Amino acid sequence: MLCPYFFPEKNAAAVRAMAFAKYFVREGAEVHVITPESERIPADAAYPGVSVSRVLSYDSLREKRSFLRSLPGFPGAVRRMKATIETIRPDVVLTTTPSLFLAFEGHLACRRLKIPVVFDVRDSWLLLSLNHAGRLRNFLKRRIEGQLCWGAEKVLVVTSTLGDQLVQDHSLPRDRIVVAPNGADLEIFNVHNAPDIDIVLLGSPSTYRNLEQVFQALSLLTKRRPSTTIRYIGWKDTEYTRRLTSIAERLGIARRIEFLPPIPHAQVPAALARARVGLISVSSEPEMGVAVGAKTYEYLAAGLPLACFGPPSDCELRRLWQSTRAGIYESEPEKFAESLGKVLDDEDLRRSMAEKAKEAAATYDRKAIAQMVYREVLIPLVGGER
């Protein structure tokens, strides 16, 4: 597995990669992870049952240099990747996003070594470009993404509409696409606590979460329901969050929201068990219609009703809510505040939605998703069961 992020990193990409590794090992596979060297991560960081190699990749260089100053190091990164893969001698290689360059290094190396590749797309570059400046850089990365899709035997996607987007964007054959949702690892979501917070927001602040309007809705909610308690887990000090803090202060809710930094993923189940409702939001850009935040599945796994704030048009988040009815879905701050207040004030309604959340979670168990990927996608590429 070529993973731009892996243990002990906390982001959703690392968590998905770790779950795949964990369950592939249980299926009897030898799993070797290749991930970039990084000053953020101890060189000896280990993950149970998995061999890990940390290589000097383009992503490693990019930590210290600009985009253009890092590019001359790319050929050397490909040579190092080829040598590392050659030493491991894998039957099949699984590459992952969000970063594209580690996957591209693997793509070029595996083409020379004649090793089949499966490409896992959590977020397409069309989505990521909404938060990344630079027309040329975004154009190049979408071209690279197309090369990776065409070079792979199969392309994993987290939603069916994301698959449609890749088919349209890169003229891919539709039978190359396999839907493997993000899901959540139900084995670790077995924590039961008495809730001491009304609303939890989990995840790093980003423009694609439409937090400006979410804060407007929360301001309306707290005016009607002054006892409302809110916790944001994943807050970071950035230019964007400083702007959001100013908005929260202007709306009068800055003191009503408890802003906490990111936590290790092992602590997420206990943190969610302390809440009564999980809030998930997606902005209204057309490109974002293919996305469902990875945290949505963790709310379901924790048995939290979903408070969904999304676009009024058809989108994956709306479809998930319609299929589960495990919460509310609104597109306007006023209606969102009203609906969320009703859930918080009616314990029978909240518990009914919580039961639906638990039922829905079984559909998105990461163990079953990983087993499907292993048995139906990876094993056929190495000639069947060993």
MODAJO-V928860 format. One record per residue. N is the residue number from 1. RES is the residue in one letter. SS is DSSP state (2 for helix, 1 for strand, 0 for the rest). NEAR is the number of other ideal C-beta (glycine too) atoms within 10 Angstrom. D_FIRST is the distance of its C-alpha to the first C-alpha in Angstrom with 1 decimal. Layout:
# MODAJO-V928860
n=(N/N)
res=(RES/RES)
ss=(SS/SS)
near=(NEAR/NEAR)
d_first=(D_FIRST/D_FIRST)
This chain:
# MODAJO-V928860
n=(1/2/3/4/5/6/7/8/9/10/11/12/13/14/15/16/17/18/19/20/21/22/23/24/25/26/27/28/29/30/31/32/33/34/35/36/37/38/39/40/41/42/43/44/45/46/47/48/49/50/51/52/53/54/55/56/57/58/59/60/61/62/63/64/65/66/67/68/69/70/71/72/73/74/75/76/77/78/79/80/81/82/83/84/85/86/87/88/89/90/91/92/93/94/95/96/97/98/99/100/101/102/103/104/105/106/107/108/109/110/111/112/113/114/115/116/117/118/119/120/121/122/123/124/125/126/127/128/129/130/131/132/133/134/135/136/137/138/139/140/141/142/143/144/145/146/147/148/149/150/151/152/153/154/155/156/157/158/159/160/161/162/163/164/165/166/167/168/169/170/171/172/173/174/175/176/177/178/179/180/181/182/183/184/185/186/187/188/189/190/191/192/193/194/195/196/197/198/199/200/201/202/203/204/205/206/207/208/209/210/211/212/213/214/215/216/217/218/219/220/221/222/223/224/225/226/227/228/229/230/231/232/233/234/235/236/237/238/239/240/241/242/243/244/245/246/247/248/249/250/251/252/253/254/255/256/257/258/259/260/261/262/263/264/265/266/267/268/269/270/271/272/273/274/275/276/277/278/279/280/281/282/283/284/285/286/287/288/289/290/291/292/293/294/295/296/297/298/299/300/301/302/303/304/305/306/307/308/309/310/311/312/313/314/315/316/317/318/319/320/321/322/323/324/325/326/327/328/329/330/331/332/333/334/335/336/337/338/339/340/341/342/343/344/345/346/347/348/349/350/351/352/353/354/355/356/357/358/359/360/361/362/363/364/365/366/367/368/369/370/371/372/373/374/375/376/377/378/379/380/381/382/383/384/385/386)
res=(M/L/C/P/Y/F/F/P/E/K/N/A/A/A/V/R/A/M/A/F/A/K/Y/F/V/R/E/G/A/E/V/H/V/I/T/P/E/S/E/R/I/P/A/D/A/A/Y/P/G/V/S/V/S/R/V/L/S/Y/D/S/L/R/E/K/R/S/F/L/R/S/L/P/G/F/P/G/A/V/R/R/M/K/A/T/I/E/T/I/R/P/D/V/V/L/T/T/T/P/S/L/F/L/A/F/E/G/H/L/A/C/R/R/L/K/I/P/V/V/F/D/V/R/D/S/W/L/L/L/S/L/N/H/A/G/R/L/R/N/F/L/K/R/R/I/E/G/Q/L/C/W/G/A/E/K/V/L/V/V/T/S/T/L/G/D/Q/L/V/Q/D/H/S/L/P/R/D/R/I/V/V/A/P/N/G/A/D/L/E/I/F/N/V/H/N/A/P/D/I/D/I/V/L/L/G/S/P/S/T/Y/R/N/L/E/Q/V/F/Q/A/L/S/L/L/T/K/R/R/P/S/T/T/I/R/Y/I/G/W/K/D/T/E/Y/T/R/R/L/T/S/I/A/E/R/L/G/I/A/R/R/I/E/F/L/P/P/I/P/H/A/Q/V/P/A/A/L/A/R/A/R/V/G/L/I/S/V/S/S/E/P/E/M/G/V/A/V/G/A/K/T/Y/E/Y/L/A/A/G/L/P/L/A/C/F/G/P/P/S/D/C/E/L/R/R/L/W/Q/S/T/R/A/G/I/Y/E/S/E/P/E/K/F/A/E/S/L/G/K/V/L/D/D/E/D/L/R/R/S/M/A/E/K/A/K/E/A/A/A/T/Y/D/R/K/A/I/A/Q/M/V/Y/R/E/V/L/I/P/L/V/G/G/E/R)
ss=(0/1/0/0/0/0/0/0/0/0/0/2/2/2/2/2/2/2/2/2/2/2/2/2/2/2/0/0/0/0/0/1/1/1/1/1/0/0/0/0/0/0/0/0/0/0/1/0/0/1/1/1/1/1/1/0/0/2/2/2/2/2/0/0/0/0/2/2/2/2/2/0/0/2/2/2/2/2/2/2/2/2/2/2/2/2/2/2/0/0/0/1/1/1/1/1/0/0/0/0/2/2/2/2/2/2/2/2/2/2/2/2/2/0/0/1/1/1/1/1/1/0/0/0/2/2/2/2/0/0/0/0/0/0/2/2/2/2/2/2/2/2/2/2/2/2/2/2/2/2/2/0/0/1/1/1/1/0/0/2/2/2/2/2/2/2/2/2/2/2/0/0/0/2/2/2/1/1/1/0/0/0/0/1/0/0/0/0/0/0/0/0/0/0/0/0/1/1/1/1/1/1/0/0/0/0/2/2/2/0/2/2/2/2/2/2/2/2/2/2/2/2/2/2/0/0/0/0/0/1/1/1/1/0/0/0/0/0/2/2/2/2/2/2/2/2/2/2/2/2/2/0/0/0/0/0/1/1/1/1/0/0/0/0/2/2/2/2/2/2/2/2/0/0/1/1/1/1/1/1/1/0/0/0/0/2/2/2/2/2/0/0/0/2/2/2/2/2/2/2/2/0/0/0/1/1/1/1/1/0/0/0/0/0/0/2/2/2/2/2/2/2/2/2/0/0/1/1/1/1/0/0/2/2/2/2/2/2/2/2/2/2/2/2/2/0/2/2/2/2/2/2/2/2/2/2/2/2/2/2/2/2/2/2/1/2/2/2/2/2/2/2/2/2/2/2/2/2/2/2/2/2/0/0/0/0)
near=(24/31/27/23/25/26/21/15/21/18/17/21/21/19/22/25/27/24/21/25/26/19/21/21/17/13/14/9/20/13/19/19/20/26/26/26/16/18/8/10/17/10/8/7/14/11/18/9/13/20/13/20/14/19/19/14/29/24/21/21/20/17/12/9/14/8/12/9/11/18/15/10/17/16/12/13/24/20/13/18/25/18/11/19/23/13/9/13/9/19/14/19/25/29/26/25/23/17/20/25/21/25/28/24/28/29/24/19/24/22/12/11/14/6/19/18/22/21/27/26/27/21/20/24/24/20/21/20/17/16/11/10/7/11/8/9/13/16/12/15/20/17/13/16/24/16/15/22/23/15/19/23/14/23/26/26/24/26/21/14/18/25/22/14/20/25/17/10/15/18/10/17/10/9/7/17/19/16/14/23/21/23/24/28/23/19/14/16/22/10/14/9/13/6/15/11/16/23/22/27/24/26/21/17/18/16/13/18/22/20/23/15/17/20/21/19/24/26/18/20/25/21/13/11/14/8/7/20/17/21/20/22/21/18/20/11/10/12/7/15/18/9/13/22/17/11/15/22/11/11/18/11/20/15/8/16/20/13/19/14/11/17/14/9/20/10/13/24/21/15/19/25/19/15/25/20/24/25/28/28/20/23/20/14/14/10/15/20/23/24/26/25/22/22/24/29/28/29/29/30/27/28/21/30/27/25/29/27/27/26/17/11/10/10/23/22/24/19/15/25/21/10/10/18/15/26/28/21/21/18/16/13/19/11/15/26/22/16/19/26/17/12/21/21/11/12/10/7/14/19/13/15/22/19/12/18/23/16/13/22/23/11/15/21/19/25/16/15/25/23/15/13/22/19/12/12/19/21/17/14/17/14/8/7/8/9)
d_first=(0.0/3.8/6.1/9.8/10.9/10.1/12.8/15.7/15.8/17.7/16.9/16.0/12.6/11.6/13.4/11.7/8.2/10.1/11.9/9.2/8.1/11.9/12.9/10.7/12.1/15.5/15.2/15.2/11.7/10.7/7.3/6.2/4.7/6.2/8.4/12.0/15.1/17.3/20.9/20.2/17.9/19.2/17.6/17.8/16.2/14.7/13.1/14.9/13.6/10.3/10.2/9.4/10.3/11.9/12.9/15.9/14.6/16.8/15.9/17.2/20.4/20.8/21.4/24.6/25.7/26.6/24.7/27.1/27.2/23.5/23.3/24.9/22.1/19.5/20.4/20.0/16.5/15.6/17.4/15.6/12.1/13.6/15.1/12.0/10.1/13.6/14.1/11.1/12.2/9.5/11.1/8.7/5.7/4.7/5.8/7.9/11.4/13.9/13.8/13.8/14.0/10.6/9.7/13.0/12.6/9.7/12.0/14.9/13.4/12.2/15.6/17.4/15.6/16.0/12.5/12.0/9.7/9.4/9.9/10.2/13.4/14.6/17.4/18.8/20.2/23.6/23.2/21.9/24.7/27.2/26.4/25.7/28.7/29.2/30.0/28.8/25.5/24.9/26.1/23.7/20.7/21.7/22.2/18.7/17.4/19.6/18.3/14.7/16.1/18.3/15.8/13.6/14.8/14.4/14.1/13.5/16.1/17.4/21.0/23.0/24.8/21.7/21.1/24.7/24.4/21.6/23.7/26.7/25.2/23.6/25.7/22.9/23.9/23.8/22.5/19.1/18.6/17.4/18.3/16.0/17.9/16.8/19.0/19.5/19.0/22.6/22.4/22.8/25.3/28.3/30.2/33.8/35.8/39.0/38.2/39.7/38.5/39.0/36.2/32.7/30.5/26.9/24.6/25.0/28.0/27.5/29.9/28.1/29.2/32.9/33.9/37.3/38.5/36.9/38.9/42.0/41.5/41.2/44.3/46.2/45.0/46.0/49.4/50.0/48.4/48.9/47.4/43.9/41.2/37.9/34.9/32.1/29.0/26.7/29.5/29.1/31.8/31.3/33.8/32.9/33.3/36.6/37.8/36.8/38.7/41.7/41.6/41.3/44.3/46.3/45.7/46.7/43.6/42.0/43.5/42.7/38.9/37.3/34.5/31.9/28.9/25.3/24.7/21.8/20.2/21.7/25.1/24.6/26.1/29.2/29.7/29.6/31.9/34.5/34.8/36.8/35.1/31.7/32.1/29.6/30.6/29.5/31.5/33.5/32.0/31.5/27.9/27.1/28.4/25.0/23.5/23.7/22.9/20.2/23.0/25.1/23.3/23.6/27.3/27.6/25.9/28.4/31.2/32.2/34.1/32.5/34.6/33.2/34.5/33.5/35.0/38.0/36.4/34.1/30.5/27.5/28.6/32.1/31.0/29.1/32.3/34.5/32.7/32.7/35.8/34.3/35.9/37.4/36.5/38.7/38.7/41.7/42.0/45.4/44.3/41.1/43.2/45.7/43.2/41.2/44.5/45.5/42.4/43.0/46.7/46.4/44.7/45.2/43.4/40.6/40.1/40.3/37.4/35.5/35.9/34.6/31.5/30.8/31.3/28.9/26.2/26.0/25.0/21.9/20.7/16.9/17.2/18.7/16.3/13.2/15.4/16.4/12.9/12.3/15.8/16.8/13.9/11.4/14.2/16.7/14.6/14.9/18.5/19.0/19.1/18.9)
